């Protein structure tokens, strides 16, 4: 499994190769933009940020840091209450609090021919 350190090292290597290839001024600007975008993506992947209220959606899986559970959002009401289903066992209602919910990626099992890295 790749670590954050390894990903950043690989990204730095690629940027170094491109700069040493002396790609010219426009190419260097594009490389810098791509480098910064990939660096941000790596940072977000290895250091997830808490979800803001506006980013919560029904059907989304989240990690609830207060209860230390993985839950699925059933619905969100007008009073900023989040209706959660915890591991398909029980439901509960809780008010939204900052820094409580974090994203979790649940694989979409579908095409068996699809390649996953």
C-alpha positions as CSV (number, residue, x, y, z in Angstrom):
1,X,0.0,0.0,0.0
2,X,1.3,3.4,-0.8
3,X,1.9,5.8,2.0
4,X,1.6,9.6,2.0
5,X,5.4,9.9,2.1
6,X,5.9,7.5,-0.9
7,X,3.2,9.3,-2.9
8,X,4.8,12.7,-2.3
9,X,8.2,11.3,-3.1
10,X,6.9,9.9,-6.4
11,X,5.3,13.2,-7.2
12,X,8.5,15.1,-6.5
13,X,10.4,12.7,-8.7
14,X,8.0,13.3,-11.6
15,X,8.2,17.1,-11.2
16,X,12.0,16.8,-11.2
17,X,12.1,14.8,-14.4
18,X,9.8,17.3,-16.1
19,X,11.9,20.3,-14.9
20,X,15.1,18.7,-16.0
21,X,13.6,18.0,-19.4
22,X,13.6,21.8,-19.8
23,X,10.0,22.0,-21.1
24,X,9.9,25.8,-21.6
25,X,8.0,28.5,-19.7
26,X,4.4,27.5,-20.5
27,X,5.2,23.8,-19.9
28,X,6.7,24.6,-16.5
29,X,3.6,26.6,-15.5
30,X,1.4,23.7,-16.4
31,X,3.6,21.3,-14.6
32,X,3.5,23.5,-11.5
33,X,-0.3,23.7,-11.6
34,X,-0.6,19.9,-12.0
35,X,1.9,19.3,-9.3
36,X,0.0,21.5,-6.9
37,X,-3.3,19.8,-7.7
38,X,-1.9,16.3,-7.2
39,X,-0.1,17.4,-4.0
40,X,-3.5,18.7,-2.7
41,X,-5.2,15.5,-3.7
42,X,-2.6,13.4,-1.9
43,X,-3.0,15.6,1.2
44,X,-6.8,15.2,1.1
45,X,-6.5,11.5,0.7
46,X,-4.2,10.9,3.6
47,X,-5.5,13.6,5.8
48,X,-9.3,13.7,5.5
49,X,-11.0,16.9,6.5
50,X,-14.3,16.9,8.4
51,X,-17.4,17.3,6.2
52,X,-19.3,20.6,6.2
53,X,-23.0,20.5,6.6
54,X,-23.6,21.6,3.0
55,X,-21.6,18.5,1.9
56,X,-23.7,15.9,3.7
57,X,-26.1,14.0,1.5
58,X,-28.7,11.2,2.1
59,X,-27.1,7.8,1.2
60,X,-23.6,9.0,2.1
61,X,-21.5,6.9,4.4
62,X,-19.6,8.8,7.1
63,X,-17.5,8.1,10.1
64,X,-19.1,9.7,13.2
65,X,-16.1,10.7,15.3
66,X,-18.3,11.2,18.4
67,X,-19.6,7.7,18.5
68,X,-16.7,6.1,16.6
69,X,-19.1,4.4,14.2
70,X,-19.6,4.1,10.5
71,X,-23.1,5.3,9.6
72,X,-25.2,5.9,6.5
73,X,-27.1,9.2,6.3
74,X,-30.8,8.4,5.9
75,X,-32.0,12.0,5.7
76,X,-31.2,15.6,6.8
77,X,-34.0,17.8,8.1
78,X,-34.5,21.5,8.0
79,X,-33.2,21.9,11.6
80,X,-29.8,20.6,10.7
81,X,-30.5,17.2,12.3
82,X,-28.9,14.2,10.7
83,X,-30.8,10.9,10.7
84,X,-28.2,8.1,10.7
85,X,-28.4,4.3,10.2
86,X,-25.6,2.7,12.1
87,X,-24.2,-0.4,10.5
88,X,-27.6,-1.5,9.3
89,X,-28.6,-2.2,13.0
90,X,-30.3,0.9,14.3
91,X,-31.3,4.4,13.5
92,X,-30.7,7.6,15.5
93,X,-31.2,11.3,15.1
94,X,-28.4,13.7,16.0
95,X,-27.8,17.5,15.5
96,X,-25.0,18.4,13.1
97,X,-21.8,19.5,14.9
98,X,-18.6,20.8,13.3
99,X,-15.7,18.3,13.0
100,X,-18.0,15.3,13.8
101,X,-18.5,13.6,10.4
102,X,-15.7,12.5,8.1
103,X,-15.9,11.0,4.7
104,X,-15.5,7.3,4.1
105,X,-15.1,5.7,0.7
106,X,-17.3,2.6,0.1
107,X,-16.4,0.8,-3.1
108,X,-19.0,0.6,-5.8
109,X,-19.0,-3.1,-6.6
110,X,-20.0,-3.4,-10.2
111,X,-18.1,-4.3,-13.4
112,X,-15.9,-7.3,-12.6
113,X,-13.6,-6.3,-15.5
114,X,-12.9,-2.8,-14.1
115,X,-9.3,-2.4,-12.9
116,X,-8.7,-1.1,-9.4
117,X,-5.2,0.1,-8.3
